[in-house]
Amino acid sequence: MALLVIAACQLMVVLDITIVNIALPHIQSSLGFSTTSLAWVVNAYTLTFGGLLLLGGRAGDILGRRRVFVFGVLLFVVASLLGGLSQNSGELLAARALQGVGGAIASPTSLALISTTFREGPERNRAFGVFAGVSAGGGAIGLLMGGILVEWLNWRWVLFVNVPIGLLIVLATPRWIRESERHPGHFDITGALTSTVGMVLLVYGFIRAAQEGWSDWLTLASFGAAVVVLAAFIMVERRSRQPITPLHMFRDRNRAGTYAIMLCLSAAIFGMFFFLTLFVQDVLGFSPLMAGIAFLPVSAVIAVGAGLASRFLPTYGPKPFMVVGAVLAAGGLSWLTLTDVHSTYAGSVLGPMLVFSLGMGMEFVSLTLMALSDVPVQETGAASGLLNAMQQVGGSLGLSILVTMFGTASRNEAKDQIPAFLSQATPAERLRFQRTGQLPGTWGDQVLTSGASAAFVVAAIFTVIAALIAVVVIQVRPSDLERLKGGTGVGPV
């Protein structure tokens, strides 16, 4: 029951990233977002989530994990309610950012609760397998739920749905989860602020580049400011007695490699969901419900991959699954680059998604286990927060890079499509194009598909980098395998 409560919280937090994706076309028309600025509906959540995860994990260590867990879920519930009630783009983005704060408090605490609730060995391996499966498969579940809610109700219910789920979690937590021991310390507020501000500036630079080009002065200023603030963050962490990011964790090559792999893979999976959601609705013409159903096989195959990894990790160790998983993900994304306006779901989308999902199921179990094995109890929250931070920051940063590539490729394709459109357009169609700047019909589909294919190329490169890191950096020793079997092997996994 404790695992059910913890997994339910993680599912709610993770699926909220993609449950909103399915509603993006409706949010865009309802609140007036452009295609490139639409990414901020996702990034407003993931940036505050990723930027404050380390602080959230540290809060659980100091104040007690169950107490902090309940507070984070309640904050998430309130923000979801406000988001569903928002009347303009500014209110929605503010609510999404507040959701990220709640998620940043609840998510690392829930992962740390697994480390302190379940014994090391097969029992904890299975618990991590469930948690990782939920983390990876929650995205596809979110797309299905989002499709149902948008189709039967409206886009606001993708946010309202969190309210009853969160309240049930809050009511169940005191009954099934024990409070953890509190470890004295202080909060690294300066580190949290500089990391969050630095990442926001960096992502904004990429989003701005997609809209205005790389020579825009505000784009360059954003990148410059991001470098300064992130450098300040590293200096703060090096001097702090109790840093929000324990830099000594990066001294272990396996843990450092794990964080780098998570950064790359998260960029790929965020991009895949974002652009495929737009493709199946805008180009293939799927309704929100059909789009959600179209992504349902992703969850099933991720569960298969996670189950295989959990079962055979004690025998083979995590490295083979990290390498094979990244290679499969790269293969699936490379396959997706072949999509065009004539593609079909069965012929061009389903196969790549299944290959990608099998690889990601293997990856998330291996990465979660390796990042948190052999971590001192007093640093469990920080370690889990750092892993989650890599996932969310990697997703935000990667999505912003992919949106930039999408914007560049789309603009280049539009230069070819606009003359063809104008030569055949009626006066009414020309007037509508001048007002909205959006090409209709086949011309618009060609622009979107060209941009999405370019984004998939970059996403595939991210997964290839992850595979190379796994091959070169990760090392597994006999003592590590003994630890995975529940023995007393020494040395970090």
C-alpha positions as CSV (number, residue, x, y, z in Angstrom):
1,M,0.0,0.0,0.0
2,A,2.9,2.4,0.7
3,L,4.3,1.7,-2.8
4,L,0.8,2.3,-4.3
5,V,0.5,5.7,-2.6
6,I,4.1,6.7,-3.6
7,A,3.6,5.4,-7.2
8,A,0.2,7.3,-7.4
9,C,1.9,10.5,-6.5
10,Q,4.6,10.0,-9.1
11,L,2.1,9.1,-11.7
12,M,0.1,12.3,-11.1
13,V,3.2,14.4,-11.3
14,V,4.7,12.8,-14.4
15,L,1.5,12.4,-16.4
16,D,0.8,16.1,-15.8
17,I,3.6,16.9,-18.3
18,T,1.9,15.0,-21.1
19,I,-1.7,15.1,-20.2
20,V,-1.5,18.8,-21.1
21,N,0.3,17.9,-24.4
22,I,-2.9,16.4,-25.8
23,A,-4.8,19.6,-25.0
24,L,-2.2,21.9,-26.6
25,P,-4.1,22.6,-29.8
26,H,-7.2,23.5,-27.8
27,I,-5.2,25.6,-25.4
28,Q,-3.6,27.3,-28.3
29,S,-6.9,28.3,-29.9
30,S,-8.5,29.1,-26.6
31,L,-5.8,31.3,-25.1
32,G,-4.0,32.6,-28.2
33,F,-0.6,30.9,-28.0
34,S,1.7,30.7,-31.1
35,T,3.2,27.3,-32.0
36,T,6.6,28.2,-30.6
37,S,5.4,30.0,-27.5
38,L,3.1,27.0,-26.9
39,A,6.1,25.1,-25.6
40,W,6.0,27.4,-22.5
41,V,2.8,25.6,-21.3
42,V,5.1,22.5,-20.9
43,N,8.3,24.4,-19.9
44,A,6.6,26.6,-17.2
45,Y,5.9,23.4,-15.4
46,T,9.1,21.5,-16.1
47,L,11.4,24.4,-15.4
48,T,10.2,25.2,-11.9
49,F,9.9,21.4,-11.3
50,G,13.5,20.7,-12.4
51,G,14.9,23.9,-10.9
52,L,13.5,23.3,-7.4
53,L,13.7,19.5,-7.2
54,L,17.0,19.7,-5.3
55,L,15.5,22.0,-2.8
56,G,12.4,19.7,-2.5
57,G,14.6,16.7,-1.9
58,R,16.7,18.5,0.7
59,A,13.5,19.7,2.5
60,G,12.4,16.1,2.9
61,D,15.8,15.2,4.5
62,I,15.6,18.1,7.0
63,L,11.8,18.4,7.8
64,G,10.7,14.8,7.5
65,R,9.8,13.2,4.2
66,R,6.1,12.3,4.9
67,R,5.3,15.8,6.0
68,V,7.0,17.4,3.0
69,F,5.4,14.9,0.7
70,V,1.9,15.8,1.9
71,F,2.6,19.6,1.6
72,G,3.9,19.1,-2.0
73,V,0.8,17.2,-3.1
74,L,-1.5,19.8,-1.5
75,L,0.3,22.6,-3.3
76,F,0.1,20.7,-6.6
77,V,-3.7,20.3,-6.1
78,V,-4.2,24.0,-5.5
79,A,-2.1,24.9,-8.5
80,S,-4.1,22.5,-10.7
81,L,-7.4,24.0,-9.6
82,L,-6.1,27.5,-10.4
83,G,-4.8,26.4,-13.8
84,G,-8.1,24.9,-14.8
85,L,-9.8,28.2,-13.9
86,S,-7.3,30.4,-15.8
87,Q,-8.8,32.9,-18.3
88,N,-5.7,34.0,-20.2
89,S,-2.2,32.7,-21.1
90,G,-0.5,34.5,-18.2
91,E,-2.7,33.0,-15.6
92,L,-2.2,29.5,-17.1
93,L,1.6,29.8,-17.2
94,A,1.6,31.1,-13.6
95,A,-0.5,28.1,-12.4
96,R,1.7,25.7,-14.4
97,A,4.8,27.1,-12.7
98,L,3.1,26.7,-9.3
99,Q,2.3,23.1,-10.2
100,G,6.0,22.6,-10.9
101,V,6.8,23.9,-7.4
102,G,4.4,21.4,-5.8
103,G,5.8,18.6,-8.0
104,A,9.4,19.5,-7.1
105,I,8.5,19.1,-3.4
106,A,6.5,15.8,-3.7
107,S,8.4,13.9,-6.4
108,P,12.0,13.6,-4.9
109,T,10.5,12.9,-1.5
110,S,8.4,10.0,-2.9
111,L,11.5,8.5,-4.5
112,A,13.5,8.9,-1.2
113,L,10.6,7.2,0.6
114,I,11.2,4.1,-1.5
115,S,14.9,4.0,-0.5
116,T,14.0,4.2,3.2
117,T,10.9,2.0,3.1
118,F,12.2,-1.1,1.2
119,R,15.2,-3.2,2.0
120,E,18.1,-3.2,-0.4
121,G,18.1,-6.1,-2.8
122,P,15.2,-7.8,-4.7
123,E,12.5,-6.0,-2.7
124,R,13.9,-2.5,-3.5
125,N,14.7,-3.5,-7.0
126,R,11.0,-4.4,-7.6
127,A,9.9,-1.1,-6.0
128,F,12.3,0.9,-8.1
129,G,11.0,-1.1,-11.1
130,V,7.4,0.0,-10.4
131,F,8.5,3.6,-9.7
132,A,10.6,3.8,-12.9
133,G,7.8,2.1,-15.0
134,V,5.4,4.8,-13.7
135,S,7.9,7.6,-14.4
136,A,8.4,6.4,-18.0
137,G,5.0,5.1,-18.8
138,G,3.1,7.9,-17.1
139,G,3.6,10.1,-20.1
140,A,1.6,7.8,-22.4
141,I,-1.1,7.3,-19.8
142,G,-1.3,11.1,-19.5
143,L,-1.9,11.3,-23.3
144,L,-4.8,8.8,-23.1
145,M,-6.4,10.5,-20.1
146,G,-5.9,13.9,-21.7
147,G,-7.6,12.6,-24.9
148,I,-10.6,11.3,-23.0
149,L,-11.0,14.5,-20.9
150,V,-10.6,16.9,-23.9
151,E,-12.9,14.8,-26.0
152,W,-15.7,14.3,-23.5
153,L,-15.3,17.5,-21.4
154,N,-12.8,20.3,-22.3
155,W,-9.1,21.1,-22.0
156,R,-9.5,22.5,-18.5
157,W,-10.2,19.1,-17.1
158,V,-6.7,17.9,-17.8
159,L,-5.9,20.2,-14.8
160,F,-9.0,19.7,-12.7
161,V,-8.5,15.9,-12.7
162,N,-5.5,16.3,-10.3
163,V,-7.7,17.6,-7.5
164,P,-9.5,14.4,-6.5
165,I,-6.4,12.3,-7.1
166,G,-4.2,14.5,-5.0
167,L,-6.7,14.6,-2.2
168,L,-6.9,10.8,-2.1
169,I,-3.1,10.6,-1.8
170,V,-3.1,13.1,1.0
171,L,-5.7,11.1,2.9
172,A,-4.0,7.8,2.4
173,T,-0.4,8.9,3.2
174,P,-0.7,9.1,7.1
175,R,-2.2,5.6,7.2
176,W,0.3,3.8,5.0
177,I,3.6,5.7,5.1
178,R,5.8,6.2,8.2
179,E,7.5,9.5,8.9
180,S,11.3,9.4,8.3
181,E,14.0,10.5,10.6
182,R,14.8,14.2,10.4
183,H,18.4,15.2,9.7
184,P,19.4,18.6,10.9
185,G,20.6,21.1,8.3
186,H,19.8,24.3,6.5
187,F,18.3,25.2,3.1
188,D,20.5,26.3,0.3
189,I,18.1,29.0,-0.9
190,T,20.7,30.8,-3.0
191,G,21.6,27.6,-4.8
192,A,18.0,26.9,-5.6
193,L,17.4,30.4,-6.9
194,T,20.5,30.6,-9.1
195,S,19.9,27.1,-10.6
196,T,16.3,27.9,-11.4
197,V,17.0,31.4,-12.8
198,G,19.9,30.1,-14.8
199,M,17.9,27.3,-16.4
200,V,15.0,29.6,-17.2
201,L,17.3,32.0,-18.9
202,L,18.9,29.2,-20.9
203,V,15.6,27.8,-22.1
204,Y,14.2,31.2,-22.9
205,G,17.3,31.8,-25.1
206,F,16.5,28.7,-27.1
207,I,12.7,29.5,-27.4
208,R,13.6,33.1,-28.4
209,A,16.0,31.9,-31.0
210,A,13.2,29.7,-32.5
211,Q,11.0,32.8,-32.8
212,E,13.4,35.6,-33.6
213,G,16.6,34.0,-34.8
214,W,20.1,33.5,-33.4
215,S,21.2,37.1,-34.0
216,D,18.4,38.7,-32.0
217,W,20.0,40.7,-29.2
218,L,17.6,39.4,-26.5
219,T,18.5,35.8,-27.5
220,L,22.2,36.5,-27.1
221,A,21.6,38.4,-23.8
222,S,19.6,35.4,-22.4
223,F,22.4,33.0,-23.2
224,G,25.0,35.4,-21.7
225,A,23.0,35.9,-18.6
226,A,22.4,32.1,-18.3
227,V,26.2,31.4,-18.4
228,V,26.8,34.0,-15.6
229,V,24.0,32.8,-13.3
230,L,24.9,29.1,-13.7
231,A,28.5,29.8,-13.1
232,A,27.4,31.6,-9.9
233,F,25.4,28.6,-9.0
234,I,28.4,26.3,-9.2
235,M,30.4,28.7,-7.1
236,V,27.7,28.9,-4.4
237,E,27.5,25.1,-4.3
238,R,31.3,24.7,-4.0
239,R,31.4,27.0,-1.0
240,S,28.2,25.9,0.8
241,R,28.5,23.6,3.8
242,Q,25.2,21.9,2.9
243,P,24.7,22.5,-0.8
244,I,21.5,21.9,-2.6
245,T,23.5,19.9,-5.2
246,P,26.1,17.8,-3.4
247,L,28.9,18.0,-6.0
248,H,30.7,15.1,-4.4
249,M,28.1,12.8,-5.9
250,F,29.6,13.5,-9.3
251,R,32.9,12.1,-8.2
252,D,31.6,8.6,-8.6
253,R,31.8,7.9,-12.4
254,N,28.8,5.6,-12.5
255,R,26.5,8.1,-10.8
256,A,27.8,11.0,-12.9
257,G,27.3,9.0,-16.0
258,T,23.8,8.1,-14.9
259,Y,22.9,11.7,-14.5
260,A,24.3,12.6,-17.9
261,I,22.4,9.7,-19.6
262,M,19.2,10.8,-17.9
263,L,19.7,14.4,-19.1
264,C,20.0,13.2,-22.7
265,L,17.2,10.7,-22.7
266,S,14.8,13.1,-21.1
267,A,15.4,15.6,-23.9
268,A,14.5,12.9,-26.4
269,I,11.3,11.6,-24.7
270,F,9.9,15.1,-24.1
271,G,10.5,16.0,-27.7
272,M,8.9,12.7,-29.0
273,F,5.7,13.2,-27.1
274,F,5.5,17.0,-27.9
275,F,5.9,16.7,-31.6
276,L,4.1,13.4,-32.2
277,T,1.1,14.8,-30.3
278,L,1.0,17.7,-32.7
279,F,1.6,15.5,-35.7
280,V,-1.2,12.9,-35.1
281,Q,-3.7,15.6,-34.4
282,D,-2.8,18.3,-36.9
283,V,-1.5,16.2,-39.8
284,L,-3.2,12.8,-39.4
285,G,-6.4,14.5,-38.2
286,F,-6.9,12.4,-35.0
287,S,-9.3,13.6,-32.4
288,P,-7.9,14.1,-28.9
289,L,-9.4,10.8,-27.8
290,M,-8.0,8.9,-30.8
291,A,-4.6,10.6,-30.2
292,G,-4.6,9.4,-26.6
293,I,-5.5,5.9,-27.7
294,A,-2.7,6.0,-30.3
295,F,-0.1,6.5,-27.5
296,L,-1.5,3.8,-25.3
297,P,0.9,1.0,-26.6
298,V,3.7,3.1,-25.3
299,S,2.8,2.4,-21.7
300,A,2.5,-1.3,-22.3
301,V,5.8,-1.6,-24.0
302,I,7.6,0.5,-21.4
303,A,6.2,-1.8,-18.7
304,V,7.6,-4.8,-20.6
305,G,11.0,-3.1,-20.8
306,A,11.0,-2.2,-17.2
307,G,10.0,-5.7,-16.2
308,L,12.8,-7.3,-18.2
309,A,15.3,-4.9,-16.7
310,S,14.1,-5.5,-13.1
311,R,14.2,-9.2,-13.5
312,F,17.6,-9.6,-15.0
313,L,19.5,-6.7,-13.4
314,P,20.9,-8.9,-10.6
315,T,22.3,-11.2,-13.2
316,Y,23.8,-8.9,-15.8
317,G,24.0,-5.6,-14.0
318,P,22.6,-2.3,-15.3
319,K,25.1,-1.4,-18.0
320,P,23.8,-3.8,-20.8
321,F,20.3,-2.4,-20.3
322,M,21.5,1.2,-20.4
323,V,23.4,0.6,-23.7
324,V,20.7,-1.5,-25.4
325,G,17.9,0.8,-24.2
326,A,19.6,3.9,-25.6
327,V,20.3,2.2,-28.9
328,L,16.7,1.1,-29.2
329,A,15.5,4.7,-28.4
330,A,17.9,6.0,-31.1
331,G,16.6,3.5,-33.6
332,G,13.0,4.5,-32.9
333,L,13.6,8.2,-33.3
334,S,15.7,7.7,-36.4
335,W,12.7,5.8,-37.9
336,L,10.4,8.8,-37.0
337,T,12.5,11.1,-39.1
338,L,11.0,9.5,-42.2
339,T,7.5,10.7,-41.5
340,D,5.9,13.1,-44.0
341,V,2.5,14.3,-45.0
342,H,1.6,11.0,-46.6
343,S,2.6,8.9,-43.5
344,T,0.0,6.8,-41.6
345,Y,-0.2,5.9,-38.0
346,A,0.2,2.1,-38.5
347,G,2.9,2.5,-41.2
348,S,5.1,5.3,-39.8
349,V,4.3,6.1,-36.2
350,L,3.4,2.9,-34.2
351,G,6.5,0.9,-35.0
352,P,9.0,3.7,-34.1
353,M,7.1,4.4,-30.8
354,L,7.2,0.7,-29.8
355,V,11.0,0.4,-30.4
356,F,11.6,3.7,-28.6
357,S,9.4,2.7,-25.6
358,L,11.0,-0.7,-25.1
359,G,14.4,1.0,-24.8
360,M,13.1,3.7,-22.4
361,G,11.6,1.0,-20.1
362,M,15.0,-0.6,-19.8
363,E,16.7,2.7,-19.2
364,F,14.5,4.2,-16.5
365,V,14.8,1.2,-14.1
366,S,18.6,0.9,-14.6
367,L,19.2,4.7,-14.2
368,T,17.0,4.9,-11.0
369,L,18.7,2.0,-9.3
370,M,22.2,3.1,-10.1
371,A,21.6,6.7,-9.0
372,L,20.3,5.8,-5.6
373,S,22.2,2.7,-4.7
374,D,24.7,3.0,-1.8
375,V,23.7,6.6,-1.0
376,P,23.9,7.6,2.8
377,V,20.4,7.9,4.3
378,Q,20.8,11.6,5.1
379,E,21.5,12.3,1.4
380,T,18.8,10.1,-0.1
381,G,16.5,13.1,-0.7
382,A,19.3,15.1,-2.4
383,A,20.3,12.1,-4.6
384,S,16.7,11.4,-5.7
385,G,16.1,15.1,-6.2
386,L,19.2,15.3,-8.4
387,L,18.1,12.4,-10.6
388,N,14.6,13.9,-11.0
389,A,16.2,17.3,-11.7
390,M,18.2,15.8,-14.5
391,Q,15.1,14.3,-15.9
392,Q,13.0,17.5,-15.8
393,V,15.8,20.0,-16.7
394,G,16.9,17.7,-19.5
395,G,13.4,17.6,-20.7
396,S,13.0,21.4,-20.6
397,L,16.3,22.2,-22.1
398,G,16.0,19.4,-24.7
399,L,12.5,20.5,-25.7
400,S,13.6,24.1,-26.1
401,I,16.5,23.0,-28.4
402,L,14.1,20.8,-30.4
403,V,11.6,23.6,-30.7
404,T,14.4,25.8,-32.0
405,M,15.3,23.2,-34.6
406,F,11.6,22.8,-35.4
407,G,11.2,26.6,-35.8
408,T,14.3,26.9,-38.1
409,A,13.3,24.0,-40.3
410,S,9.6,25.2,-40.4
411,R,10.6,28.7,-41.5
412,N,12.8,27.3,-44.3
413,E,10.0,25.0,-45.5
414,A,7.5,27.8,-45.3
415,K,9.6,29.9,-47.7
416,D,8.9,27.2,-50.3
417,Q,5.3,26.6,-49.4
418,I,4.0,30.2,-49.1
419,P,4.5,31.0,-52.9
420,A,2.7,27.7,-53.8
421,F,-0.2,28.6,-51.4
422,L,-0.5,32.2,-52.6
423,S,-0.7,31.1,-56.3
424,Q,-3.8,29.0,-55.5
425,A,-5.4,30.7,-52.6
426,T,-8.7,32.5,-52.7
427,P,-8.9,36.2,-51.5
428,A,-10.5,35.0,-48.3
429,E,-7.7,32.5,-47.7
430,R,-5.0,35.1,-48.4
431,L,-6.7,37.5,-45.9
432,R,-6.8,34.7,-43.2
433,F,-3.2,33.9,-43.8
434,Q,-2.2,37.6,-43.4
435,R,-4.1,37.7,-40.1
436,T,-2.9,34.5,-38.6
437,G,0.4,33.7,-40.3
438,Q,-0.6,30.0,-40.4
439,L,-0.7,28.1,-43.7
440,P,-3.8,26.0,-44.1
441,G,-4.3,22.4,-45.3
442,T,-1.5,20.5,-47.0
443,W,0.8,23.5,-47.1
444,G,0.7,23.8,-43.3
445,D,1.0,20.1,-42.8
446,Q,4.2,20.1,-44.9
447,V,5.7,22.9,-42.8
448,L,4.8,21.1,-39.5
449,T,6.1,17.7,-40.7
450,S,9.4,19.2,-42.0
451,G,10.0,20.9,-38.6
452,A,9.1,17.8,-36.6
453,S,11.4,15.6,-38.7
454,A,14.3,18.0,-38.0
455,A,13.5,17.8,-34.3
456,F,13.5,14.0,-34.4
457,V,17.0,14.0,-35.9
458,V,18.3,16.0,-33.0
459,A,16.4,13.8,-30.5
460,A,18.0,10.8,-32.0
461,I,21.5,12.4,-31.6
462,F,20.7,12.9,-27.9
463,T,20.0,9.1,-27.5
464,V,23.2,8.2,-29.4
465,I,25.2,10.4,-26.9
466,A,23.5,8.6,-24.1
467,A,24.5,5.2,-25.5
468,L,28.1,6.3,-25.9
469,I,28.2,7.6,-22.3
470,A,26.9,4.2,-21.1
471,V,29.6,2.3,-23.0
472,V,32.5,4.5,-22.0
473,V,31.7,5.7,-18.5
474,I,29.6,3.0,-16.7
475,Q,31.5,0.3,-14.9
476,V,29.9,-2.6,-12.9
477,R,31.9,-4.7,-10.5
478,P,31.1,-8.1,-9.0
479,S,30.4,-6.4,-5.7
480,D,27.7,-4.3,-7.4
481,L,26.0,-7.5,-8.7
482,E,26.1,-8.9,-5.2
483,R,24.4,-5.8,-3.8
484,L,21.6,-6.1,-6.5
485,K,21.0,-9.6,-5.3
486,G,20.6,-8.4,-1.7
487,G,24.1,-9.3,-0.5
488,T,26.6,-7.2,1.3
489,G,28.8,-6.2,-1.6
490,V,30.7,-2.9,-1.0
491,G,31.3,-0.1,-3.3
492,P,28.9,2.1,-5.2
493,V,26.6,0.7,-7.9
